[in-house]
Amino acid sequence: MAVPVIAVIDNGICNLRSVTKALEAVGADVRIVHTPADVEVSSAVGLVLPGVGALEDCVASLKASGLAGTVRAWIAADRPFLGVCLGMQALFDYSEEGGKTEGLGIFPGKVVRFQRPPEFKIPHMGWNTVRFTQSDSPLADGLLNEGEAFYFVHSFHCVPSDPSLILAECDYGGVFTAAIGRGRCFATQFHPEKSQAKGLKIYRNFAEAASASAAILA
């Protein structure tokens, strides 16, 4: 299978180095992109949106660069896309963070602050297991349907309006959405790049899905 070119969006507030190193470790040819023109000239077959910090800053950066439109068009065309942490939260209508922060509105739904008993510390930080609810998803290929552990750091979680969008769930004083998937669009609340071998498997699966998609379209 050909080496897939994966474009990774640099919005100024993401753990760019960790994500690019993980993708390179699974054999992807990584191109850092800052503008829609960068994406076009990269000839990328996959697009990754990572993010840490404040959602408002993430969305504002995407809109200022013009990449908000690129992400919308990319997902609408069912091209391979992977959002990570804020890159997942940004896909929904709005977040409770900062009062009410507008998202990209690609999927109907909201991002809400954790409401948990006092024994569950917020942010939800550290390793936790997930249950994949879409067993046929290429992102979960080679992973157990239940019990795989990934690394989380977040105070807000996504609530999709359409439950069929949910790819994986996690329990932290109550079940929440840990990943979403529709067509060739995937996103995880956890950080695969911080999740050792299982996280690398997520990136490998995405890179292989992107490469396979390119082969179909060739």
C-alpha positions in Angstrom: 0.0 0.0 0.0 1.4 3.4 -0.9 2.6 5.8 1.8 -0.4 8.1 2.6 0.1 11.8 2.7 -1.7 13.1 5.8 -2.2 16.9 6.3 -2.1 18.0 10.0 -3.7 21.4 10.8 -1.6 23.7 12.9 -4.0 26.0 14.6 -1.5 27.3 17.1 -3.0 25.6 20.1 -2.4 21.9 19.4 0.2 19.3 20.5 1.5 19.3 17.0 4.8 17.5 17.6 3.2 14.5 19.4 0.6 14.0 16.7 3.0 14.3 13.8 5.5 11.9 15.4 2.8 9.4 16.0 1.6 9.6 12.4 5.2 9.3 11.1 5.7 6.3 13.4 2.9 4.4 11.6 4.4 5.2 8.2 2.5 8.4 7.1 4.0 11.2 5.1 3.0 14.2 7.3 2.5 17.7 5.9 1.8 20.6 8.4 -0.8 23.0 7.0 -1.8 26.5 8.0 -4.1 27.6 5.1 -6.5 26.1 2.6 -3.8 26.6 -0.1 -1.4 24.4 2.0 -3.9 21.6 2.1 -4.5 21.8 -1.7 -0.8 21.7 -2.6 -0.1 18.9 -0.1 -2.1 16.4 -2.2 -3.1 14.9 1.1 -5.4 11.9 1.3 -6.2 12.4 5.0 -6.8 15.5 7.2 -6.2 15.6 10.9 -7.4 18.4 13.3 -5.7 18.1 16.7 -6.2 20.6 19.6 -5.7 21.3 23.3 -6.8 24.2 25.4 -9.8 26.5 24.7 -12.4 25.6 22.0 -13.1 29.3 21.3 -9.5 29.8 20.3 -9.5 26.7 18.2 -12.6 27.7 16.2 -11.5 31.3 15.9 -8.1 30.2 14.5 -9.8 27.9 11.9 -12.2 30.7 10.8 -9.4 33.3 10.6 -7.2 31.0 8.4 -10.1 29.8 6.2 -9.5 26.2 7.3 -13.0 26.1 8.9 -14.4 26.0 5.3 -11.8 23.4 4.3 -12.7 21.1 7.2 -16.4 21.4 6.3 -15.9 20.7 2.6 -13.5 17.8 3.4 -16.0 16.1 5.6 -18.9 16.8 3.3 -17.0 15.1 0.5 -16.5 12.0 2.8 -12.7 12.3 2.6 -10.7 10.7 5.5 -10.7 13.0 8.5 -9.6 12.6 12.1 -10.3 15.1 14.9 -8.5 14.7 18.2 -9.8 16.2 21.5 -10.8 19.8 20.7 -10.7 18.6 17.1 -13.7 16.5 17.9 -15.5 19.1 20.0 -15.2 21.7 17.3 -17.3 19.6 14.9 -20.5 20.2 16.9 -22.9 23.2 17.1 -21.8 24.8 20.3 -20.0 24.2 23.6 -20.9 25.4 27.1 -17.3 26.4 27.5 -17.0 30.1 28.1 -20.7 30.5 28.4 -21.6 29.4 24.9 -18.9 28.9 22.2 -20.0 28.4 18.6 -18.5 25.3 16.9 -18.3 24.5 13.2 -21.8 23.0 13.2 -20.8 20.0 11.0 -22.7 17.6 13.2 -25.8 18.5 15.3 -25.1 18.4 19.0 -23.4 20.2 21.9 -20.4 20.0 24.1 -21.2 20.1 27.9 -19.3 20.4 31.1 -18.9 17.2 33.1 -21.4 17.1 36.0 -20.2 14.3 38.3 -20.2 13.4 42.0 -17.3 14.9 44.1 -15.3 11.7 44.0 -14.9 12.1 40.2 -12.3 14.8 39.7 -12.6 17.2 36.8 -10.9 17.4 34.4 -11.2 13.8 33.6 -7.5 13.0 33.3 -5.6 9.8 32.8 -6.2 6.3 31.4 -9.7 4.9 31.0 -11.2 2.1 29.0 -13.7 2.5 26.1 -16.4 0.4 24.4 -16.6 0.6 20.6 -20.2 0.8 19.5 -19.5 0.6 15.8 -17.8 -2.8 15.5 -17.3 -2.5 11.8 -15.5 0.9 11.9 -12.0 0.9 10.3 -10.8 3.1 13.1 -11.4 0.2 15.6 -9.9 -2.5 13.4 -7.7 -4.9 15.4 -8.9 -3.4 18.7 -11.1 -5.1 21.3 -14.8 -4.0 21.2 -14.5 -3.3 25.0 -11.7 -2.8 27.4 -9.0 -1.0 25.4 -7.5 1.9 27.5 -6.7 5.4 26.1 -5.5 8.6 27.7 -8.0 11.4 28.4 -7.6 15.1 29.4 -10.8 17.1 29.3 -13.5 18.9 31.3 -16.2 18.9 28.6 -17.7 16.1 26.6 -19.7 15.8 23.4 -23.4 15.0 23.2 -24.3 14.2 19.6 -28.0 14.8 18.7 -27.8 11.6 16.6 -26.8 8.6 18.7 -25.7 6.7 15.6 -22.8 9.0 15.3 -21.2 7.6 18.4 -18.2 5.3 17.7 -17.1 4.7 21.3 -18.2 5.3 24.8 -16.4 5.7 28.1 -17.7 5.6 31.7 -16.5 8.2 34.2 -19.2 8.5 36.8 -21.6 8.1 33.9 -21.3 7.2 30.2 -20.1 9.8 27.7 -19.1 9.9 24.0 -15.4 9.0 23.6 -15.3 8.9 19.8 -17.5 9.5 16.8 -17.6 8.1 13.3 -19.5 8.6 10.1 -18.3 7.5 6.7 -14.6 8.4 6.6 -14.9 11.0 9.3 -13.6 10.0 12.7 -12.9 11.9 15.9 -11.7 10.9 19.4 -12.0 12.7 22.7 -9.0 10.8 24.0 -5.5 11.4 22.8 -4.2 8.5 20.7 -0.7 10.1 20.6 -0.6 9.8 24.4 -2.0 6.3 24.4 1.0 4.2 23.6 0.5 1.1 21.4 -3.3 1.2 21.2 -3.1 4.9 20.3 -0.6 4.2 17.5 -3.1 1.5 16.3 -5.7 4.2 16.0 -3.4 6.4 13.9 -2.3 3.4 11.8 -5.9 2.4 11.1 -6.7 6.0 10.0 -3.6 6.2 7.8 -4.6 2.8 6.2 -8.2 4.0 5.7 -6.9 7.2 4.0 -4.5 5.2 1.8 -7.3 2.7 0.8 -9.6 5.6 0.0 -7.0 7.2 -2.3 -6.6 3.9 -4.1 -10.3 3.6 -4.7 -10.4 7.1 -6.1 -7.3 6.7 -8.3 
